[in-house]
Amino acid sequence: MTYRQSVPTIFTCALAAGLWVAAATTGAQESAQASLALSSGRVSIAGTSNIHPYTASTTAIRIIRAKVAAAPGTSLADAVLTPGAVEAFELAIPAKSLTSPKEGLDKNMHKALKVDEHHDITFRLARLESAGAAGALRAIGQLRIAGIEREVTLNLKTSGDESTVTVTGELQLLMTDFGITPPKAMLGMLKTDPKVTVTFETVLAR
């Protein structure tokens, strides 16, 4: 092989090797990204009125988008706790799916939530921060209720194994911050407090 012949050959081999390395790197990055699916979940709301406490809950949770960068061999639970690993997380809850065991509460609650105009309650994660304790995180994101969006901070606890992660948390909020008039019933005799506590538990899987 002459020098003139060898130069194109060497260049071709180098180009092929470069393309192979780039493809391998891209494949590794793609394999490190895991899309998460909802295995199970429940969201509950607890509040009080001038007559009795009340609760409402739903299991109709829908994951819109959820991605985490999980290095090969890393459990899903550990991956979620790695700073910057959760690349996207957004979920939706059909507002009308919230129901209460208290008779007559659902109609007034759904009216207050404006379910016919704003079908979903949504949460879109902006960032995750470590909360210090083992498995503890703070999730900062945008919560939309009845068409009004506010930034909220959720205190989370996580646990899990290789393929699943359980996330539980609690959030205190005021209905009035989202333009919601606290529901009334019994011709106005029953009046609800604007303060409510939202609790949730979701199990996510690869």
Secondary structure, 3 states (H helix, E strand, C coil): CCHHHHHHHHHHHHHHHHHHHHHHHHHHHHHHEEECEEEEEEEEEEEEECCCEEEEEECCCEEEEEEEECCCCCCHHHHHHCCCCEEEEEEEEEHHHCECCCCCHHHHHHHHCCCCCCCEEEEEEEEEEECCCCCEEEEEEEEEECCEEEEEEEEEEEEECCCEEEEEEEEEEEHHHHCCCCCEECCCCEEEEEEEEEEEEEEEEC
